[in-house]
């Protein structure tokens, strides 16, 4: 049975970004972009041809993703701490930018992954919101940030954010000696993203 060859960026002059292609049992050849910030699955070569990523180097994609996340979260932390609100007019451009970057990277496959990640974050956190664990703005922030994350990193982001929020809550309890604490989640999300991307650089 004919096997698909291993392909690298140096062996394929048609690609000016770096990705790793490999065979997955029971599936066609799939490509994972060799970026430590995020791996994007491209279903097959036909899907790869439909992407816009050939026009941009891989480092450009990583830089733009980091920039979008930093600006989005920095603004969210500022407004969350100052006015206790995360404004929709700030989240919407960030979500659109995250979806567009995913589409530019991987075409329809990247668009699908971005939407799945955002929907997954919403489904996980909406029950927490219903029980009063977090605010509606926090749910929307998680969903917006998730457009720039893989499905695996969505789980890691949520876990790390709640862990950081727990640490902040304990510190405030010790300082105020009161069990009633309100945690603004923009800062924990920011810290979790720094942890996720910092650990992969």
FIVEX-330649 format. One record per residue: x, y, z of N, C-alpha, C, O in turn. Coordinates in steps of 0.2 Angstrom, whole numbers, plus 5000, padded with zeros to 4 digits. Layout:
REM FIVEX-330649
XYZXYZXYZXYZ/...
***
This chain:
REM FIVEX-330649
500449945000500050005000500450065000500950075004/500350114996500750174995500650215001500150235003/501250245004501250285010501350355007501850365003/501050405011501250475009501850495012502050475018/502250525008502950545011502950595016502450635017/503450595020503550645025503850715022504250715018/503450765023503650825020503850885025503450895030/504350925023504550975028504551045023504551035017/504651095027504651155023505251165019505151195013/505851135020506451145016506351095010506651105005/505951045010505851005005505251025000505250994994/504851065002504351094998504351164997504251205001/504651184991504751254989504151294988504151354988/503551254988502951294987502651324994502251364994/502951304999502651325006503251365009503851345009/503051425011503551475014503351485021503551535024/502951435024502951435031503051355033503051315029/503251355040503451285042502951245045502551265050/502851185042502351135046502551065045502951055040/502251025049502450955048501850915046501350925049/502050875041501450825038501650755041502150735040/501050725042501150655044500550615043499950645042/500550545043500050505042499650495048500050475053/499050495048498650475054498250415052497950415047/498250355056497950295054497150305053496850335057/496950285047496250285046496050355043495450365041/496550395042496350465039496850475033497350445033/496750535029497150555024497750595028497750605034/498250605023498850645026498550715029498150745026/498750725035498550785039499250825040499750795041/499150895041499650935042499550975048499051005049/500050975052500051015059500551065058501151055057/500351135058500851185058501351175064501151175069/501951185062502551175067502651245071503151265070/502151265074502151325078502051305085501551265086/502451325090502351295097501851335100501551305105/501551385097501051425100500351385099499951395103/500351355093499651325092499751275086500151295081/499451215086499451165080498851165077498251165080/498851175070498151175067498151115062498651105058/497651075062497551025058497251045052496751075051/497551025046497251035040497150965037497550925036/496450955035496250895033496650855028496750795028/496850895022497150865017497550915013497450975014/497850895008498250945003497750995000497851054999/497150964998496651014995496451064999496351124997/496351055006496151105010496751155011496651215012/497351125011497951175012498051225006498251275007/497851205000497851244994497351304995497451354992/496851294999496351345000496551395005496151445006/497051385009497251435014497651495011497851495005/497651545015498051605013498751615016499051655015/498851555020499551555024500151555019500651575022/500051535013500651535009500951605008501551615006/500551655009500751725008501051755014501351815013/501051725019501351745026501751695029501651635029/502351715032502751665035502451645042502051685045/502651585045502351565051502451605057502051615061/503051645057503251685062502751745063502551775068/502451765057501951825056501351805060501051835063/501151735058500551715061500551715069500151735073/501151685071501251685079501251755082500951765087/501551795079501651865081500951895081500751925086/500551895076499951925076499451895081499051925084/499451825082499051795087499251825094498751835098/499851825096500151855102499851925103499651945109/499951965098499752035098499052045100498852085104/498652005096497852005097497751995104497352025107/497951935107497851915113498051965119497751975123/498651995118498952035122498452105123498352125128/498352125117497952195117497252175120496952215123/496952125118496252105120496252095128495852125131/496752055130496752045137496952105142496652115147/497452145139497652205142497052255143496952285148/496652265138496152305138495552285143495252315146/495452215143494952185147495152195154494752205158/495752185156496052185163495952255165495652275171/496052305161496052375163495352395164495152425170/494852375160494152395161493852355166493352385170/494052295167493752255172493952275179493552275184/494552295180494852325186494552395188494452415194/494452435183494252505184493552515184493352545189/493152475180492452495180492052425181491452425181/492352375183492052305184491652285178491152255179/491852305172491552285166492052265160492552285160/491752215156492152195150491752215144491252175143/491852265141491452285136491352245129491852225127/490752235127490652195121491052235115491252195110/491052295115491352335109492152325109492452335104/492352295114493152275115493252205113493652185110/492752165115492752095114492652075107492952025104/492152105103491952085097492552095092492652045088/492952155091493452155087494052095088494352075083/494152085095494652035096494351965094494751925091/493751945094493451885092493551875085493751825082/493351935081493351935074494151925071494251885067/494551955075495251955073495551885074495951855070/495351845080495551785081495251735076495651685074/494651745074494351695069494751705062494851655058/494851775060495151785054495851755054496051725048/496251765059496951735059496951655058497351625055/496451625062496351555061496151535054496451485051/495751575050495551555044496151575039496251535034/496551625040497151635036497651575037497951565032/497751555043498251495044498051435040498351405036/497351415041497151345039496551345035496351285033/496351405033495751395028495151375032495051395038/494651345029494051315032494151275039493751275043/494751235039494851195044495051245051494851225056/495451295049495551335055494951375057494951395063/494551395053493951435054493451385059493251405064/493451325057493051275061493351265068492951265072/493951265068494351255075494151315079494051305085/494251375077494151435081493451435083493351455089/492951415079492251415081492151365086491751375091/492351305085492351255090492651265097492351255102/493151295097493551315103493151365107493051365113/492851415103492451465107491751435109491551455115/491451395105490851365108490951315114490551315118/491551285114491751235119491851275126491551255131/492151335125492251375131491551405134491451405140/491151425129490451445131490051385135489751405140/490051325132489651275135489951255142489551235146/490551255142490851235149490751285154490551275160/490751355153490751405158490051435159489851465164/489551425154488851445155488551425161488251465164/488551355162488251335169488551365175488251375180/489251375175489551415180489251485181489151505187/489151515176488851585176488151575179487951625183/487751525177487051515179487051505187486551535190/487551475190487651465197487951525200488151525206/488151575197488451635200489151635201489451675205/489451585198490251575199490651635195491151655198/490451655190490751705186490251745182489651735182/490451805180490051855177489951835169490251795166/489451865166489251855159489851885155490051855150/490151935157490751965153491351915154491751915149/491451885159491951835159491851775155492351755151/491251755154491051695149491251725142491551685138/491051785140491151805134491951815133492151805127/492251835138493051845137493351775136493751775131/493151725139493451665138493251635131493751615128/492651645129492451625122492851665117493051635112/492951725118493351765113494051745113494351745107/494351735119495051715119495151645115495651635112/494651605116494751535114494751535106494951485103/494551585102494651585095495351585093495451565087/495751605098496551605096496851535099497451535098/496451495102496751435105496551375102495951365099/496951325103496751255101496251225106496151255111/495851175104495351145109495751125115495451135121/496351095115496651075121496851135125496851125131/497051185122497251245126496651285129496751315134/496051275126495451295130495351265137495251305141/495451205137495451165144495951195148495851205154/496551205146497151225150497051295152497151315158/496751335148496651405149496151415155496251455160/495551375154495051375159495351355166495151385171/495651295166495951265172496451315176496351325182/496851345172497351385175497051455177497251485182/496551475174496251535176495851535182495951575187/495551475183495151465190495751445195495551465201/496251415193496851405198497051475201497151485207/497251515196497451585198496951625202497151655207/496351625200495751655203495751625210495651665215/495851565211495851535218496351565223496251575228/496951565220497551595223497451665225497551685231/497151705221497051775222496451785228496551825232/495951735227495451735232495751725239495551755244/496151675240496451655246496851715249496851725255/497251745245497651805247497151855250497351885255/496651875246496151925248495851905255495651945259/495651845256495351815262495851825268495551855273/496451815267496951825272497051895274497151915279/496951935269497052005270496452045273496552085278/495852025271495252055273494952015279494452045282/495151955280494851905284494051905283493651895288/493851905277493151895275493151845269493551845265/492651795270492551745265492151765259492151735254/491951825259491551855253491951895249492151955250/492251865243492651895239492351895232492151845229/492451945228492251945221492951955217493351995217/493051895213493651895208493451915201492951895198/493851965199493751985192494251945188494851935189/493951905183494251855179494651875174495051835171/494651935172495051955166495851945168496251925164/496051965174496751955176496951885176497451865173/496551835179496751765179496751735172497251695171/496351765168496351735161497051765157497351725154/497251825159497851855156498451815159498851795155/498451795165498951755168499051685165499551665164/498451655164498451595161498651595154499051545152/498551645150498751645143499551655143499851625139/499751695148500551705148500851635150501351625147/500551595154500751535156500751485150501251445149/500251485146500151435141500651455135501051405133/500651515133501151535128501851535130502351525126/501951555136502651565139502951495140503551485139/502551445141502851375142502951345135503251285135/502751375129502851345123503351385119503451365113/503551435121504051475117504751445117505251475114/
***
